[in-house]
Amino acid sequence: MSIVQFPKEMKWGVATASYQIEGAVNEGGRGLSIWDTFSKTPGKVKNGDNGDVACGSYHRYKEDVEMMDDLGVDFYRFSVAWPRIFPDGTGEVNQAGLDYYHRLVDELLEKGIQPMCTLYHWDLPQALQDQGGWGNRQTIDAFVNYANTMFEAFEGKIKHWITFNEPWCASFLSNYMGVHAPGNQDLQLAVDVAHHMNVAHGKAVSDFRKLGIEGQIGYAPNVEWNEPYSNRQEDIDACKRANAFHLDWFFDPVFKGEYPKFLVDLFEKNGAQLHVEPGDMEIISQPIDFLGINYYSGSVARYKENEGLFEHERIDTGFQKTDIGWNIYPEGFYNVLTHIHKTYGDVPIYITENGSCYNEEPENGRVRDSKRIDYLQQHLIALDRAMKSGVNIKGYLTWSLMDNFEWAEGYTMRFGIVHVNYRTLERTKKDSFYWYKQMISNGFFERLS
Ligand SMILES: CCOCCOc1ccc(-c2cn(C[C@@H]3NC[C@@H](O)[C@H]3O)nn2)cc1
């Protein structure tokens, strides 16, 4: 039996997001978001689920913080609902919205838990969407105004800020593939949205520096990792295109000040122009203090002529899968982390999301989610390997503290280490909660395999 031991400086945490857990969508002066609209559009979300109630965390935040205190985490990563702060996206600040997040943050700090605040986790005010949303370059300034309001309101309380969560999901999955809100299917729009989010990120970082806000700021792209099906050049090239779509398109502008030319050309070939204005790339590429990485899965990519934008297909090579159907691929976690380290340098990294979907229900008050424990073990082993290879990992936050609204999957897919009964909102700590608590306390775990 061998153990996996982490450095004593390693930080541990859990992550959630506003629309997925808060509920109380018509309380505290909150305005509508694009996810209120999308989730109530027939056919967009499984079972017609929406975030009206979710986990009830707007009212139950003290109970949630109690659970985190029991867990012994260093960080709680949550997101702020922009429509709670500016119901129409801009204009007069909604003090009740700020007050809610002060209550939450004060509760965390009282327990010695550091807040890690995501400013944009997809719930754009609907009023801004009505003016073109992220396809409208003016939304950049609205975001920066919102970000500066939060920086100043929480100065000294929040010292870890994330500008955008998973910009690939918020741009391409939402505006080219149409799977997430607002549900467009327009490549040009998606390319514009991604660029505007990148510029908004850069401007918020710039103002964070100018305001002299105490703390660190970064962003949290989602990364998947694909390996080529064979060493044929066509498969290697197909795999490169698939990886670049998630990685290079969002990492190169921030770390290199340019977009990957082969993807710019590919988008142009498919009718989408990159609209960069003078100064954009300089603003995007200013240094960040840390990089958040969200990793879940990966696959094997094979060239397939005329198959989609990148002419590739994912091959099922016998991976075990979680209940949402994603491959369990811990080697991909090691591969993507070492790739990022080799390609973009020694930037401090927090794993801001990693977790698995398993849908076990309580039996006699206990949730036996041994497969989630196994997923955690396998990915922490891969993380340990990456750290021993020199990747500068500062912390690991699992997705998620509790089961919650999983976007287009609604409440059918459970990622939490705490089970939520969506009828009663009762929380039940799963076996994985107790495993994670013990691992955090010990700073190591015994490998089961
Ligand atoms: C056209 C094919 O489309 C198939 C669906 O394509 C995707 C891709 C990626 C995801 C996805 C979901 N998550 C988990 C979230 N991360 C942030 C947090 O809010 C979690 O809920 N990460 N990526 C979903 C769907």
The ligand as an SDF file (V2000), in Angstrom:
LIG
                    3D

 25 27  0  0  0  0  0  0  0  0999 V2000
  -22.0310   19.8150  -29.5010 C   0  0  0  0  0  0  0  0  0  0  0  0
  -21.6140   18.8510  -28.4460 C   0  0  0  0  0  0  0  0  0  0  0  0
  -21.7900   19.4270  -27.1540 O   0  0  0  0  0  0  0  0  0  0  0  0
  -21.8060   18.4680  -26.1430 C   0  0  0  0  0  0  0  0  0  0  0  0
  -21.8040   19.1490  -24.7840 C   0  0  0  0  0  0  0  0  0  0  0  0
  -20.5760   19.9110  -24.6600 O   0  0  0  0  0  0  0  0  0  0  0  0
  -20.2010   20.2680  -23.4020 C   0  0  0  0  0  0  0  0  0  0  0  0
  -18.8630   20.5500  -23.1900 C   0  0  0  0  0  0  0  0  0  0  0  0
  -18.4370   20.9060  -21.9350 C   0  0  0  0  0  0  0  0  0  0  0  0
  -19.3500   20.9520  -20.8910 C   0  0  0  0  0  0  0  0  0  0  0  0
  -18.8630   21.2650  -19.5490 C   0  0  0  0  0  0  0  0  0  0  0  0
  -19.5740   21.1870  -18.3800 C   0  0  0  0  0  0  0  0  0  0  0  0
  -18.6820   21.4610  -17.4260 N   0  0  0  0  0  0  0  0  0  0  0  0
  -18.9010   21.4040  -15.9700 C   0  0  0  0  0  0  0  0  0  0  0  0
  -19.1070   22.8320  -15.5710 C   0  0  0  0  0  0  0  0  0  0  0  0
  -17.8380   23.5730  -15.5640 N   0  0  0  0  0  0  0  0  0  0  0  0
  -18.1950   24.7990  -14.8810 C   0  0  0  0  0  0  0  0  0  0  0  0
  -19.2290   24.4130  -13.8590 C   0  0  0  0  0  0  0  0  0  0  0  0
  -20.3290   25.2670  -14.0260 O   0  0  0  0  0  0  0  0  0  0  0  0
  -19.6210   22.9760  -14.1770 C   0  0  0  0  0  0  0  0  0  0  0  0
  -21.0280   22.8120  -14.1150 O   0  0  0  0  0  0  0  0  0  0  0  0
  -17.5070   21.7490  -17.9620 N   0  0  0  0  0  0  0  0  0  0  0  0
  -17.5950   21.6040  -19.2690 N   0  0  0  0  0  0  0  0  0  0  0  0
  -20.6960   20.6950  -21.1070 C   0  0  0  0  0  0  0  0  0  0  0  0
  -21.1230   20.3400  -22.3640 C   0  0  0  0  0  0  0  0  0  0  0  0
  1  2  1  0
  2  3  1  0
  3  4  1  0
  4  5  1  0
  5  6  1  0
  6  7  1  0
  7  8  1  0
  7 25  2  0
  8  9  2  0
  9 10  1  0
 10 11  1  0
 10 24  2  0
 11 12  2  0
 11 23  1  0
 12 13  1  0
 13 14  1  0
 13 22  1  0
 14 15  1  0
 15 16  1  0
 15 20  1  0
 16 17  1  0
 17 18  1  0
 18 19  1  0
 18 20  1  0
 20 21  1  0
 22 23  2  0
 24 25  1  0
M  END
$$$$
